[in-house]
Amino acid sequence: MSSEYLQKDKEWFERNREELLKHHKSRWIAIHDQESIGIFDSFKEAYNQGVEKAGSEDITVRQITEKDEPIETSINLYLGLLDAPTYS
C-alpha cells in the first residue's frame, strides 16, 4: 500500500472523526479508498471483515477515539496472534 493511499484514508478519517465519535466511540472502523467499509467491535474483526468486503488488503483500520493513541505493533499482531489494544 502506498503512503499516498494511507494518507488519503487518514485524511478521510480526520474529516469524519467528530461524527464517528458521536455514534461509535471506542469501536473500530475499516476504511478503503476513502470510504467506510464498516464499524466493528475489535481490531481483528475490522481487519478481517474489511479485507473480505474490500476484496483487498489495502485497507486502513482505526479505533474511533478523540485522539490517536500509540499502538505497539509486533509480528504477532500482524500474524493475528494478538489483538490491538483498545482505548476508551
C-alpha positions as CSV (number, residue, x, y, z in Angstrom):
1,M,0.0,0.0,0.0
2,S,1.5,3.4,-0.9
3,S,1.9,6.1,1.6
4,E,-0.3,8.4,-0.6
5,Y,-3.2,5.9,-0.2
6,L,-2.7,5.7,3.5
7,Q,-2.6,9.5,3.8
8,K,-5.9,9.9,1.9
9,D,-7.6,7.4,4.2
10,K,-6.1,9.1,7.2
11,E,-7.4,12.5,6.0
12,W,-10.9,11.0,5.4
13,F,-10.9,9.7,9.0
14,E,-9.9,13.1,10.4
15,R,-12.6,14.8,8.4
16,N,-15.2,12.3,9.8
17,R,-13.8,11.7,13.3
18,E,-16.2,14.0,15.1
19,E,-19.3,12.4,13.5
20,L,-17.9,8.9,14.1
21,L,-17.3,9.7,17.8
22,K,-21.0,10.6,18.3
23,H,-22.2,7.2,17.4
24,H,-19.2,4.8,17.5
25,K,-16.7,5.9,20.2
26,S,-14.1,3.2,21.0
27,R,-15.2,0.9,18.2
28,W,-13.1,0.1,15.1
29,I,-13.5,1.3,11.5
30,A,-12.2,-0.2,8.4
31,I,-11.6,2.3,5.6
32,H,-10.9,1.6,1.9
33,D,-10.4,4.2,-0.8
34,Q,-11.7,7.0,1.5
35,E,-14.9,5.2,2.4
36,S,-16.1,3.4,5.5
37,I,-16.3,-0.4,4.9
38,G,-17.9,-0.9,8.3
39,I,-17.7,-0.3,12.1
40,F,-16.7,-3.2,14.3
41,D,-16.1,-4.2,17.9
42,S,-12.5,-5.3,17.6
43,F,-9.4,-4.7,15.5
44,K,-9.4,-8.3,14.4
45,E,-13.0,-8.2,13.2
46,A,-12.4,-4.8,11.4
47,Y,-9.4,-6.1,9.6
48,N,-10.9,-9.5,8.6
49,Q,-14.2,-8.1,7.5
50,G,-12.5,-5.1,5.9
51,V,-10.3,-7.3,3.7
52,E,-13.2,-9.5,2.8
53,K,-15.6,-6.6,1.9
54,A,-12.9,-4.6,0.1
55,G,-11.5,-7.6,-1.7
56,S,-8.1,-6.3,-0.9
57,E,-5.6,-6.0,2.0
58,D,-5.2,-2.3,1.1
59,I,-7.4,-1.1,4.0
60,T,-6.9,1.2,6.9
61,V,-8.2,0.1,10.4
62,R,-8.5,2.8,13.1
63,Q,-10.0,2.9,16.5
64,I,-12.5,5.7,16.9
65,T,-11.1,7.8,19.7
66,E,-10.8,11.5,20.4
67,K,-7.1,11.4,20.0
68,D,-4.7,8.9,18.5
69,E,-3.0,6.6,20.9
70,P,0.2,4.9,20.0
71,I,-0.1,1.2,19.4
72,E,2.9,-1.0,19.8
73,T,2.9,-3.4,16.9
74,S,4.8,-6.7,16.6
75,I,4.9,-9.6,14.2
76,N,2.3,-11.2,16.5
77,L,-0.2,-8.5,15.7
78,Y,0.4,-8.8,12.0
79,L,0.0,-12.6,12.2
80,G,-3.2,-12.2,14.1
81,L,-1.9,-13.8,17.3
82,L,-2.7,-10.8,19.4
83,D,-5.4,-8.2,19.2
84,A,-4.5,-4.5,19.1
85,P,-5.1,-2.7,22.5
86,T,-8.4,-0.9,22.9
87,Y,-8.6,2.6,24.4
88,S,-11.7,4.1,25.8
